[in-house]
Amino acid sequence: MWLGFVVGATVGMLVGYLATVITIVDSNIGEFGFQFYRPNFVESFLRIITAYILGGGLVGGGIIYALFTNQQEASSIFRWLIVGIVYAIAAPLLIGFLLPLTILIFVDVVEGLRPGLWISAFVETLLGSFLDGYIFMLKSLYAGVVGGVLFVFISVSTYMATMKLLIPAALSRKVPELVVFHIFAAILALIPLLVLVTGPFSLLTAVASTLTGEKL
């Protein structure tokens, strides 16, 4: 379960970033002279990163907890296929549900929403989040598919590593083996996100074009 949460949360950040990219394209396509641009990492991503971490993490941890209880089940290809499909759909859905609440807390309240309006704004946002989550899921489904594939790949790779790799005794005495493998899984999941954020703009443009089907 903890492996699912760690991998799901880190992959959820990638899903959120790809969803931001898709949103940029969808909201500007058709405008004369539109040029695709890289998302503002601080304003458009980090400020609402909580939704991506919780959305991806809760889905990932919940799937692993529900489907795997022993080593035999963890070796089932069919169960891992279900994991990928469920994550691809449920992660964007939950992220989309949490985004309005995250924006309310970390953007609106921080930027000066009057305390007297907090309760009414929260209730109104919560009620609208159900529809927002569904719309966000449909809009960013391809990002969810990428996340589902990555989630399965990293989870399976880490699980196999725990079965076959031995942690040096000097390290395992300081840090529990499971923690080491969880850190390894998180780093592995963060690599694609870091490549998109810091890599060539042409790569991000190509990814955005593939996800949206638009020529950028």
Beta strands, then each sheet from edge to edge (+ up, - down):
end
